[in-house]
């Protein structure tokens, strides 16, 4: 009899512990998945739409004031966001120069990505050589040249990626310098307002804020 009472008492002590361990845990709220979409860009000097790719190309001008550059406005996000963009050199094409063999050019363009308070986040460089029309990345529609294209066109391509801090909602893209080498030698361009490079295909990857939890409906008691 005494042994039976001891067994029952031990079971009474262990049972609540087992019940606690078996209690279901509350599910943690799921974080929203990463989202990728075209970046919201304010382009002060659009170059035009690509005749072959359909991309929108934008000139990157030299300057020091971030507000005068290409502005990239980020959507509401949690944590760091990632900006990707294709960077191109800028070529003025001449069919006559190509036929005469004087169209050669080599470009090295440097751009900066800054916050609006003039903090430099990163620099990027695009280098390419041009000899013939086939070296152009695309032609720009809306011009008066043969085929209705502009003489100015993007050449070369350098995909670049930048992680943007969580507390930044707008960045600016500005040109720093362009080194151009032709048959007549080298030239350096840094004057504010001068086109330095071209960008296209800007995309932003981010994690949107979690949706607010829905309030549970309250049941009203009917009065008798």
Secondary structure, DSSP 8 states (H G I E B T S, - for coil): -HHHHHHHHHHHHHHHHHHHHHS----------EEEEE-EEE-SSEEEEBTTT--EEEEEEB-S-GGGSEEEE--S-SS-EEEEEEEEEEEE--HHHHHHT---EEEEEEEEEEETTS-EEEEEEEEEEE-SGGGBS--BBS-SSGGGB-SEEEEEEEEEEEEE-TT--EEEEEEEEEEEEETTEEEEE--TT-EEEEEEEEEEEEE-----------------
